[in-house]
Amino acid sequence: MNTKDTISQFFESLPIILETENKTDDSVEYYLALLKTVFDAFGETVYVVDFKRRNFRFVSNRGIFLCGHSPDEVKQSGYDFYHEAIHQKDYQLVAKIHQVIVDYFSHPDTPISDLAYIVFDFRISGYKGKLMLSHKVMPLLVVNNRVLTAICIASRSASETSGNLIAYYNGNKNFCCQYSFENELWEQKPLIEISSEEWDILNLSKQGIKEKEIADIIGISHQVLRNILSSIYRKMNVHSKIQAVIFAVSHRLNIKPEQGRIRGKTKELPKGKKQRTMTLEKLQRIQVALNKGESVNSIAIREDVSESNLRYHISTGKLKRP
């Protein structure tokens, strides 16, 4: 399983341009052209904001952030479009957030080259003010430590409250910086930590796979799966799988190394019931059978496990084909 969603993988792979402004225009145009060729692959609204000119240099044609307008109409509106898209109760808050971000970018001590993205939440206009968006801001063009243009991604949010302004960084940093509106300063916070098993469950949930099938693939009981989901919800402060998946897309998580996948021997099950948990002894037997060239189907029948369970353990490296 990848540790990032597809859209983040793509956009975070774009290098931040750090040259002089005159030399970077061609580079920015290259990335704008690249965006125009790939934006249809994503359901989110993707646009490029020019902080200096207070306009948009590119706007995709997808996403509820557009509020029914065409990309050309949004581009022509520039910053004025925020009046259209942002719910009136959150407009002053978003204006404050924008100023905080601009100040953050322009501060000489801000590690722009290490910044992955800044994310915050706000209510969108329409839908009776009940629809919350997550808004990512990713630096594209930086001149003299000032961000002149940035890629913005607007998607559904898992939060029930507006604000939540957080800066995430590239590399192996296990912290983020969250802005405190009460104290008006950035505070360092640890990243939310989840296990690789929890991350796999989130990824399978993202694919629309039902709980019982996820439990079968992972090799745990349905009740254990529900306990794990409850733990994920507490960590993320959400209440459902959908919210947890949305949160994982918008926020960077600290994924712990593989732990606890093999849960040891389990209680004997009633006759006719499949043993879904993969014990160490069972994995060893299956690996020997794979080494001998036996098919997954025949092994699954003999070991009384599902084929999807075996294929999952092969895909994660727990089992290896010769």
Secondary structure, 3 states (H helix, E strand, C coil): CCCCCHHHHHHHCCCCECCCHHHHHHHHHHHHHHHHHHHHHCCCEEEEEECCCCEEEEECCCCHHHCCCCHHHHHHHHHHHHHHHECCCCHHHHHHHHHHHHHHHHCCCCCHHHEEEEEEEEEECCHHHCCEEEEEEEEEEEECCEEEEEEEEEEECCCCCCEEEEEEECCCCCEEEEEECCCCEEEEEECCEECHHHHHHHHHHHCCCCHHHHHHHHCCCHHHHHHHHHHHHHHHCCCCHHHHHHHHHHCCCEECCCCCCCCCCCCCCCCCCCCCCCCHHHHHHHHHHHHCCCCHHHHHHHHCCCHHHHHHHHHCCCCCCC
